[in-house]
Amino acid sequence: MIKLLKKSSAIIGIDGAIAFTILSRLIQAGGGIITLIFVAKCLTKIEQGYYYTFGSILAIQIFFELGLSNILTQFVAHENANLIWNDKTSFRGPIESSSRLASLLRFTVRWFAVIAVLLFLGLLIAGYCFFNKFGKNDNIVEWQVPWLILSITTSLSLMLSPILAYLEGLGRVKEIARIRLVQQLIQLSFIILFFQFGFKLFSSPLASIVSFTVIPIWIFLGDTKKTLLFIWNKIDVFKVNYRLEIFPFQWKIALSWISGYFIFQLFNPVLFATEGPSVAGQMGMTLVILNSILMFTLSWVSTKIPFFSSLIAKKSYKELDNLFYKTLIQSSALNALALFCFFIIVFLLRYFDLKIDGKNFGNRFLSFLPLLFMSIPVFLNHIIASWATYLRCHKKEPMLLQSVVIGVLSCLSTLVLGKFFGVIGMTLGYMVLTMVAFIWTYMIFKTKKRLWHS
């Protein structure tokens, strides 16, 4: 039986890091479904709209983080490729690489401490302005304190997320995936508990506080603190120059990520403002599942970033391509299967008119046509994100123009079509633009790959 499981895992490309990441995504997806049930059971349609619009506004952290965590993983992996680890807490190798590794760590800690404070202020102001303006008639909804708590925990999490990205660059992908799995389990358990005891919109913020503590406890009570201190003290004259090395790469990544916000995160706020919190809640609940599917299947690719970066540093392009294409095929097949299953489940929920506490559960999702228009882009975006990851592991950003153009067009499409044609127009425009982005990205991928490896 064990041999069969190992053989099956090898066929679909599951290693230790992917296994923990998959479990984390499964818990996130399964937890999302369980949370959906409690949201439908414990919140009104209006409160559901607030619940999911919270997440869309919290995503403005993209404007503060600016893709730097992802860049750190790649830069750390390139330096780590020159080092030999004695054990989990020490290594030997060229002074230049160890010193540059130390400078990356120091930069990470100082930079994100400042950014976290700015993010807190930005979230607080943006949330209160938005909900005070568009939710002024929903006086019965108590959203102010939950939003304050979410702003605090999101900002604190931003301080720690680059540390995890840094450790992934050191090759500790499996360990980071494991701790994120624990964090997911704790957050899911407490959010269910809080919903059950009637905390309503307070449930997610309070669960976030509890789950946040997992990371600092793990860092300070385990070997991770020793590892980071060892690297911190390796500083020498060799340093990574942010202005000359990171910034030329980051500003392009940042624009791409900001464009991503206008592509993926505007749906809920626009629907909240134009059609009310109930429709925004339907979109939010649908996006929870679709985004879980996307993140789950992208685990196959994201866990390979340190390996891709290391192979590129060594110019082992044939091995790189073999690993990438195998990973892409496996993950794309799973993505298509998961989307099909979700569509069938929603169909069955609506067909059999399943209810929770007298509330129709199927009607909490988008209807079939907009659901289809949102599902097709998830499959295409999986492949687009995989190609983009491959290219960015070269410490270059060739997706800038494409991301900005598609981001601007998606923003206009969502605002204009959403206003005049509602959710059908908004989702159709999104699907068409994703198809354009898919073709454009494929052309970039083939051109840059041939150019950089020639």
Salt bridges, closest charged atoms under 4 A:
ASP15 OD2 - LYS304 NZ 3.68
GLU47 OE1 - LYS200 NZ 3.19
GLU79 OE2 - ARG100 NE 2.79
GLU168 OE2 - ARG180 NH1 2.96
GLU175 OE1 - LYS88 NZ 3.60
GLU175 OE2 - ARG172 NH2 2.86
GLU245 OE1 - ARG100 NH2 2.70
ASP321 OD2 - LYS449 NZ 3.17
ASP353 OD2 - LYS355 NZ 3.99
GLU397 OE2 - ARG392 NE 2.53
